[in-house]
């Protein structure tokens, strides 16, 4: 499918480290995970944009706090996971659903782990993935509701997307995630290069996002649980053998929690 280059995707910073992703096509817009309505309304007014759709990945407050206000102010339709309580939701979604947003098809993926009903939105024509708090640049979300088995399967699902898929996650956690990744794989030149590049971006006040699936496969320890170096680091941490990718994931996720 030919990429739809007339859709732009831009971050709206919110809170301490959230990004609300704004998609723009002509005079119309959509927003992903608007935890705060005010900066979205300001951007819409500045650009004279009409908000058509709100996409929600999961129910946490920093992702849904502005949904009801935005819906009332703009009339935008609210799409969100059917398995979670989403304010003002018009369209309940689950894995396998397909929606049209700004004339672009989005496939809905079930990605439980961070929360039980978490979903992600994949737009093949845009080569874009909006994954909320499931996959981060060089990291993954905490297991607040789901299990290690669920998150391992969810990350594998995202890792199987085309390598050039751009990953639009919801937080600027990249540098702290890279510090942990280097504790897991201290000899990785790819990690050191990525750390230097991302540090330079942050010094300029620029986001480190989006990344790509290819970049995550090369540098994200949570997508590399079958790699020998990651397994060895996890086994050293655990003090014994770890026979499966899930068991490796469990150890490095617990390690990251206290890192």
Legacy VTK file of the C-alpha trace (Angstrom):
# vtk DataFile Version 3.0
C-alpha trace
ASCII
DATASET POLYDATA
POINTS 259 float
0.000 0.000 0.000
1.372 3.398 -0.948
2.322 5.521 2.088
-0.088 8.369 2.686
2.410 11.198 2.912
-0.191 13.957 3.280
-0.864 12.848 6.861
1.570 14.394 9.328
2.132 13.091 12.859
3.370 15.444 15.535
3.849 15.268 19.305
1.998 17.435 21.786
3.960 17.339 25.070
1.885 16.944 28.238
2.543 16.462 31.955
6.165 15.564 32.731
6.936 13.150 29.910
3.780 12.250 27.936
3.339 12.719 24.222
-0.163 13.116 22.814
0.143 12.261 19.119
-1.707 14.543 16.711
-2.422 13.329 13.189
-3.221 16.033 10.655
-4.603 15.748 7.136
-5.527 19.039 5.551
-7.776 20.857 7.998
-8.778 17.714 9.881
-7.070 16.022 12.807
-7.117 13.058 15.156
-5.360 12.618 18.494
-4.060 9.588 20.364
-4.310 9.247 24.162
-5.176 12.836 25.128
-4.579 12.800 28.866
-4.977 16.590 28.914
-7.416 18.492 26.721
-5.845 21.966 27.056
-2.705 21.545 24.903
-4.719 19.721 22.230
-7.349 22.469 22.062
-4.581 25.060 21.895
-2.909 23.287 18.977
-6.218 22.869 17.156
-6.955 26.565 17.536
-3.467 27.629 16.457
-3.686 25.520 13.314
-7.407 26.017 12.646
-7.944 22.254 12.719
-11.139 20.266 13.164
-10.749 17.256 15.471
-12.476 14.247 13.946
-11.338 11.320 16.092
-9.858 10.457 19.472
-7.987 7.146 19.754
-7.404 5.656 23.202
-5.078 2.744 23.978
-5.940 2.129 27.640
-7.723 3.550 30.650
-4.953 5.195 32.705
-5.639 8.809 33.622
-2.687 10.329 31.793
-4.149 8.829 28.604
-7.871 9.544 29.071
-8.023 12.625 31.317
-8.847 14.994 28.460
-11.066 12.691 26.414
-14.482 13.798 27.674
-13.622 17.509 27.442
-12.256 17.144 23.928
-15.278 15.155 22.829
-17.655 17.808 24.163
-15.663 20.686 22.698
-15.116 19.228 19.241
-17.674 16.483 18.628
-14.837 14.072 17.802
-15.725 10.377 17.948
-13.976 8.496 20.730
-12.485 5.079 19.909
-11.140 2.889 22.683
-10.770 -0.619 24.054
-14.107 -2.295 24.676
-12.684 -4.227 27.626
-11.865 -1.082 29.621
-13.815 1.869 31.017
-13.068 4.725 28.603
-14.759 8.117 29.126
-17.217 9.199 26.412
-16.341 6.200 24.233
-18.395 6.005 21.030
-16.705 3.009 19.397
-15.634 -0.045 21.414
-12.678 -1.860 19.857
-10.867 -5.158 20.189
-8.106 -6.945 18.343
-9.084 -7.569 14.745
-11.143 -4.402 14.458
-10.379 -2.010 11.620
-11.305 1.665 11.680
-11.024 4.569 9.262
-9.387 7.698 10.629
-8.790 10.676 8.337
-9.301 8.355 5.393
-6.590 5.950 6.587
-7.188 2.349 7.713
-6.049 1.473 11.224
-5.825 -2.131 12.420
-6.487 -2.705 16.109
-4.200 -5.083 18.005
-4.875 -6.596 21.424
-1.729 -6.030 23.522
-2.549 -6.840 27.165
0.109 -6.671 29.859
0.372 -3.087 31.059
-3.424 -3.211 31.447
-5.705 -6.113 30.648
-7.593 -4.416 27.820
-4.735 -2.415 26.284
-4.903 -2.051 22.494
-2.589 -0.610 19.850
-3.339 1.021 16.507
-1.352 0.079 13.395
-1.736 2.114 10.212
0.125 0.205 7.460
-0.264 3.032 4.937
1.453 5.427 7.329
3.983 2.838 8.509
2.908 3.916 12.000
2.178 2.153 15.281
0.526 3.876 18.235
1.246 1.531 21.119
0.473 3.526 24.265
2.380 2.071 27.208
3.005 -1.430 25.842
6.210 -0.852 23.873
8.544 2.030 24.668
11.725 3.124 22.951
14.241 0.636 24.390
11.698 -0.527 26.973
8.194 -1.704 27.763
5.405 -0.863 30.172
5.138 -2.105 33.733
2.817 -5.017 34.404
0.120 -3.222 36.366
-2.681 -5.647 35.519
-1.435 -8.316 33.130
1.056 -11.147 33.297
4.537 -11.694 31.933
3.078 -14.234 29.513
0.601 -11.668 28.192
3.227 -8.961 27.787
5.681 -11.322 26.134
3.029 -12.284 23.597
2.005 -8.661 23.071
5.574 -7.545 22.442
6.105 -10.436 20.032
3.022 -9.319 18.122
4.401 -5.784 17.787
7.892 -7.063 16.947
6.421 -8.972 13.992
5.250 -5.770 12.267
7.287 -4.536 9.278
10.759 -3.392 10.305
10.235 0.143 8.969
7.113 0.677 11.097
7.517 3.857 13.129
6.804 3.398 16.830
4.844 6.243 18.449
4.775 5.402 22.150
3.335 7.662 24.811
6.288 8.661 27.011
9.748 10.187 26.752
11.487 7.409 28.674
14.173 6.662 26.120
17.354 7.745 27.895
16.486 5.996 31.152
15.493 2.896 29.201
18.791 2.957 27.312
20.732 3.145 30.577
19.024 -0.044 31.673
19.490 -1.696 28.278
23.229 -1.044 28.570
23.237 -2.735 31.987
21.770 -5.785 30.257
24.010 -5.620 27.151
27.050 -3.516 28.134
29.023 -4.487 25.021
26.381 -3.396 22.508
27.715 -0.823 20.061
24.204 -0.343 18.673
23.021 0.698 22.126
25.890 3.123 22.600
25.224 4.739 19.230
21.540 5.039 20.033
22.259 6.511 23.452
24.527 9.174 21.925
22.001 10.061 19.232
19.101 10.292 21.687
21.111 12.347 24.178
21.871 14.824 21.393
18.167 15.068 20.530
17.219 15.768 24.141
19.921 18.422 24.475
18.218 20.192 21.559
14.839 19.781 23.229
13.650 17.343 20.561
11.742 14.074 21.091
13.571 10.789 20.734
10.442 9.415 19.079
9.335 7.842 16.887
11.702 4.914 16.748
11.238 1.961 14.405
10.567 -1.719 14.907
14.008 -2.425 13.418
15.661 -0.151 15.959
13.754 -1.792 18.794
14.710 -5.271 17.644
18.355 -4.203 17.695
18.403 -2.379 21.046
15.344 -3.111 23.189
16.113 -5.842 25.735
12.434 -6.723 26.104
12.302 -7.673 22.414
15.614 -9.528 22.677
14.800 -12.128 25.328
15.894 -14.951 23.015
19.274 -13.335 22.314
22.199 -15.092 24.057
23.612 -11.930 25.646
20.264 -10.945 27.132
19.624 -14.469 28.358
23.062 -14.628 30.013
22.507 -11.316 31.767
19.100 -12.434 33.021
20.473 -15.782 34.209
23.274 -14.016 36.056
20.672 -11.813 37.710
18.452 -14.800 38.550
21.286 -17.045 39.662
20.178 -19.944 37.517
19.050 -21.111 34.085
16.091 -19.503 32.348
14.744 -21.868 29.689
12.225 -19.644 27.908
11.930 -16.124 26.532
9.082 -15.556 28.980
11.258 -16.472 31.964
13.993 -14.142 30.674
11.437 -11.373 30.235
10.152 -11.891 33.783
13.612 -11.439 35.265
14.587 -8.359 33.252
11.195 -6.708 33.850
11.631 -7.213 37.601
15.199 -5.934 37.296
14.037 -2.821 35.464
11.429 -2.174 38.177
14.203 -1.594 40.721
16.907 -0.236 38.398
LINES 1 260
259 0 1 2 3 4 5 6 7 8 9 10 11 12 13 14 15 16 17 18 19 20 21 22 23 24 25 26 27 28 29 30 31 32 33 34 35 36 37 38 39 40 41 42 43 44 45 46 47 48 49 50 51 52 53 54 55 56 57 58 59 60 61 62 63 64 65 66 67 68 69 70 71 72 73 74 75 76 77 78 79 80 81 82 83 84 85 86 87 88 89 90 91 92 93 94 95 96 97 98 99 100 101 102 103 104 105 106 107 108 109 110 111 112 113 114 115 116 117 118 119 120 121 122 123 124 125 126 127 128 129 130 131 132 133 134 135 136 137 138 139 140 141 142 143 144 145 146 147 148 149 150 151 152 153 154 155 156 157 158 159 160 161 162 163 164 165 166 167 168 169 170 171 172 173 174 175 176 177 178 179 180 181 182 183 184 185 186 187 188 189 190 191 192 193 194 195 196 197 198 199 200 201 202 203 204 205 206 207 208 209 210 211 212 213 214 215 216 217 218 219 220 221 222 223 224 225 226 227 228 229 230 231 232 233 234 235 236 237 238 239 240 241 242 243 244 245 246 247 248 249 250 251 252 253 254 255 256 257 258
